[in-house]
Amino acid sequence: MSNILSGKKGIISGALNSESIAWKVAERCVAEGAQIVLTNAPVAMRMGEINALAEKCNAPVFGADATSMEDLETLFTKSMDHFGGKMDFVLHSIGMSVNVRKGKPYTDLNHEWMQKTFDVSAMSFHKMMQTIWKLDAINDWGSILALSYIAAQRVFPDYSEMAESKALLESFARSFGYHLGTAKHVRVNTLSQSPTMTTAGQGVKGFHDFFNYADKMSPLGNAPAEDCANYCVALFSDYTRYVTMQNLYHDGGFSTMGMNPALIQNP
């Protein structure tokens, strides 16, 4: 440990259980010297194990529905009261599709559910940043990061309308990144991670087959959740002050590959 987040304070959203990337990020941030607040939707808090993580990280848990501006304002106000001031970093690790959960094909989606997907998975990111802007809740040179996926640029049929959600998420990072960068020197990025054995990931049809495919396609193999957490810590640190409005791939090289002979030789 090098304590590269020593003295920094931040909010980590979306930790459900020990398989969650957000869970790993929370652990690594604390190990690197940060103080954190944990948050998740009340229903996710009841389903998950976030209180165990809170105890391990000596962090409070403030429940918030990320689609509710009122809940988000309460979250950031309570967090600043807890920290005794503004924060330095925020992780958005939130996503959900009822259509995927219900097995609806892309060609026959329930559009009310689709709107819910967009609200939870992407618009919540804009709402979060708008609340941060309104409350002036983040320090100069702070860092805001959201977890994305390459389906924002490529076709993965079983990922359904989550693909459009991630594309919207990345667009919000660029657009709000301009405003936060110009006004506050705050950077905003998205991180496109390899397929990862999380509870959410394994809920996508055909996930295990694609996980193995991506692992063979990538020269370095799939990036583990623990290494994703390390990358997040680097993006929260002062070593990446001038990285903003980017979608950054953390996928073992998968996003750059066209074909890997390993897939032909060992299908």
C-alpha positions in Angstrom: 0.0 0.0 0.0 1.3 3.5 -0.9 -1.5 5.5 0.7 -2.1 7.4 -2.6 -5.6 8.4 -1.3 -4.4 9.6 2.1 -6.6 12.4 3.3 -9.2 12.0 0.5 -12.9 11.3 1.1 -15.4 9.8 -1.2 -18.7 8.1 -1.9 -18.9 4.5 -3.2 -22.3 3.5 -4.6 -23.5 0.0 -5.7 -21.7 -2.4 -3.4 -24.1 -5.4 -3.1 -21.8 -8.2 -1.9 -18.2 -9.3 -2.0 -18.5 -10.1 -5.8 -19.3 -6.5 -6.6 -16.7 -4.3 -8.2 -17.8 -1.5 -6.0 -17.1 -3.7 -2.9 -13.5 -4.2 -4.1 -13.2 -0.5 -4.8 -14.3 0.4 -1.3 -11.8 -2.0 0.2 -8.9 -0.6 -1.9 -9.8 3.0 -1.3 -9.7 2.5 2.5 -6.5 0.5 2.2 -4.9 3.4 0.3 -5.8 5.9 3.1 -9.3 7.2 2.1 -12.4 7.7 4.2 -15.6 6.6 2.5 -19.3 6.7 2.7 -21.2 3.7 1.2 -24.6 4.0 -0.5 -27.1 1.9 -2.3 -30.8 1.7 -3.0 -32.8 0.6 0.1 -34.0 -2.6 -1.7 -30.4 -3.5 -2.7 -29.3 -2.9 0.9 -31.9 -5.4 2.1 -30.8 -8.0 -0.4 -27.0 -7.5 0.0 -24.4 -7.5 2.6 -23.3 -3.9 2.7 -23.3 -3.6 6.5 -20.5 -6.1 6.6 -18.5 -4.0 4.2 -19.3 -0.9 6.3 -18.0 -2.5 9.4 -14.8 -3.6 7.6 -14.2 -0.2 6.2 -15.3 1.8 9.2 -17.8 3.6 7.0 -21.4 4.8 7.4 -24.1 3.6 5.1 -26.6 6.1 3.7 -29.3 4.6 1.7 -30.5 6.5 -1.4 -32.6 5.9 -4.5 -30.2 7.2 -7.1 -33.2 8.1 -9.4 -34.6 10.5 -6.7 -33.1 14.0 -6.6 -34.4 14.4 -3.0 -32.6 11.2 -1.9 -29.4 12.3 -3.7 -29.5 15.7 -2.1 -29.9 14.1 1.3 -27.1 11.6 0.6 -24.5 14.3 -0.4 -25.6 16.6 2.4 -25.2 13.9 5.1 -21.9 12.8 3.5 -20.5 16.3 3.8 -21.7 16.5 7.4 -19.9 13.2 8.1 -16.7 14.3 6.4 -16.8 17.8 7.7 -16.5 19.2 4.2 -16.5 18.3 0.6 -15.5 15.0 -0.9 -12.8 14.2 -3.4 -14.2 11.3 -5.4 -17.4 9.5 -6.3 -18.0 6.1 -7.8 -21.2 5.4 -9.8 -21.7 1.6 -10.0 -25.4 1.4 -10.6 -27.3 -0.6 -13.3 -30.5 -2.6 -13.7 -32.7 -3.8 -16.4 -36.1 -5.4 -15.7 -36.3 -6.5 -19.4 -33.1 -8.5 -18.9 -34.3 -9.9 -15.6 -37.6 -11.0 -17.1 -35.9 -12.5 -20.2 -37.7 -10.1 -22.7 -36.1 -10.3 -26.2 -34.7 -7.0 -27.6 -37.2 -7.0 -30.4 -40.1 -7.1 -27.9 -39.1 -4.9 -25.0 -41.4 -3.4 -22.5 -40.7 0.3 -23.0 -41.9 1.4 -19.6 -39.3 -1.0 -18.2 -36.8 0.4 -20.7 -37.4 3.9 -19.3 -36.7 2.5 -15.8 -33.5 1.0 -17.1 -32.3 4.3 -18.5 -33.3 6.1 -15.3 -31.5 3.7 -12.9 -28.5 2.9 -15.1 -27.7 6.2 -16.8 -29.9 9.2 -15.8 -28.9 8.5 -12.2 -25.4 9.5 -13.1 -26.5 12.8 -14.5 -28.7 13.3 -11.4 -25.8 12.5 -9.2 -23.5 15.1 -10.9 -26.3 17.7 -11.0 -26.7 17.3 -7.2 -22.9 17.6 -6.7 -23.0 20.7 -8.9 -25.9 22.2 -7.0 -24.5 21.6 -3.6 -20.8 22.3 -4.6 -20.1 19.0 -2.9 -16.7 18.1 -4.5 -13.3 19.6 -4.1 -11.3 21.1 -6.9 -9.4 18.4 -8.8 -11.9 15.8 -7.6 -12.7 12.7 -9.6 -16.1 11.3 -10.6 -16.1 7.8 -12.2 -18.9 5.5 -13.5 -18.5 1.8 -14.5 -19.4 1.1 -18.1 -19.2 -1.7 -20.6 -18.0 -2.1 -24.3 -21.6 -2.9 -25.3 -22.0 0.9 -25.5 -19.9 0.7 -28.7 -20.3 -2.9 -29.9 -23.3 -5.2 -30.3 -23.9 -7.8 -27.6 -27.4 -9.0 -28.3 -28.2 -10.5 -24.9 -27.1 -7.2 -23.1 -30.4 -5.7 -24.4 -31.1 -2.1 -23.7 -28.4 -1.9 -21.1 -26.2 -1.2 -24.1 -28.0 2.0 -24.8 -27.9 2.8 -21.1 -24.1 2.5 -21.1 -23.8 4.7 -24.2 -25.9 7.4 -22.5 -23.8 7.0 -19.3 -20.7 7.7 -21.3 -22.2 10.7 -23.1 -23.2 12.2 -19.7 -19.6 11.8 -18.5 -18.3 13.8 -21.5 -21.0 16.5 -21.4 -21.0 17.1 -17.6 -17.2 16.6 -17.6 -16.9 19.8 -19.6 -18.9 21.8 -17.1 -17.3 20.3 -14.0 -13.8 20.6 -15.5 -14.2 24.2 -16.6 -15.8 25.4 -13.3 -14.0 23.2 -10.7 -11.1 21.3 -12.4 -13.2 18.1 -11.5 -12.6 15.2 -13.9 -15.3 12.8 -15.0 -14.6 9.5 -16.7 -16.2 6.1 -17.4 -14.4 2.8 -17.0 -15.2 0.0 -19.4 -14.4 -3.3 -17.5 -14.0 -6.8 -18.8 -16.9 -9.3 -18.2 -16.7 -9.9 -14.5 -18.3 -12.6 -12.3 -20.6 -10.2 -10.4 -24.1 -11.0 -9.3 -25.4 -8.5 -12.0 -23.1 -9.8 -14.7 -24.1 -13.4 -14.2 -27.7 -12.5 -14.6 -27.2 -11.8 -18.3 -28.1 -14.7 -20.7 -25.1 -16.5 -22.0 -22.7 -14.7 -19.6 -20.5 -17.6 -18.8 -19.9 -18.5 -22.5 -19.1 -14.9 -23.3 -16.8 -14.6 -20.2 -14.7 -17.5 -21.6 -14.8 -16.0 -25.1 -13.5 -12.6 -23.9 -10.9 -14.3 -21.8 -9.5 -16.1 -24.9 -9.8 -13.0 -27.1 -7.9 -10.7 -24.7 -4.1 -11.0 -24.9 -3.9 -10.5 -21.1 -7.1 -12.3 -20.3 -10.1 -10.8 -18.6 -9.2 -8.1 -16.0 -10.2 -9.3 -12.5 -12.4 -7.1 -10.3 -9.5 -6.6 -7.9 -7.5 -5.0 -10.7 -10.4 -2.9 -11.7 -10.5 -1.6 -8.2 -6.8 -0.7 -8.5 -7.5 1.3 -11.7 -10.3 3.1 -9.9 -8.0 4.1 -7.1 -5.5 5.4 -9.6 -8.3 7.5 -11.2 -9.3 8.9 -7.8 -5.7 9.8 -7.0 -3.7 12.9 -7.9 -1.7 10.9 -10.5 -4.5 11.2 -13.0 -5.5 14.9 -12.6 -5.6 15.6 -16.3 -7.6 12.6 -17.4 -11.1 13.6 -18.1 -14.1 13.0 -20.3 -12.7 9.6 -21.4 -14.1 6.1 -21.6 -11.2 4.1 -20.4 -11.0 0.4 -21.3 -9.8 -2.0 -18.6 -10.3 -5.3 -20.4 -7.0 -7.0 -21.1 -6.9 -5.7 -24.6 -10.2 -7.1 -25.7 -11.5 -3.7 -27.1 -8.6 -3.5 -29.6 -8.6 -7.1 -30.9 -10.1 -8.2 -34.2 -9.3 -11.9 -34.0 -7.2 -14.0 -31.7 -5.9 -17.3 -33.2 -6.5 -18.9 -29.8 -10.2 -18.9 -30.5 -9.7 -20.9 -33.7 -7.1 -23.3 -32.2 -8.9 -23.8 -29.0 -12.6 -22.9 -29.5 
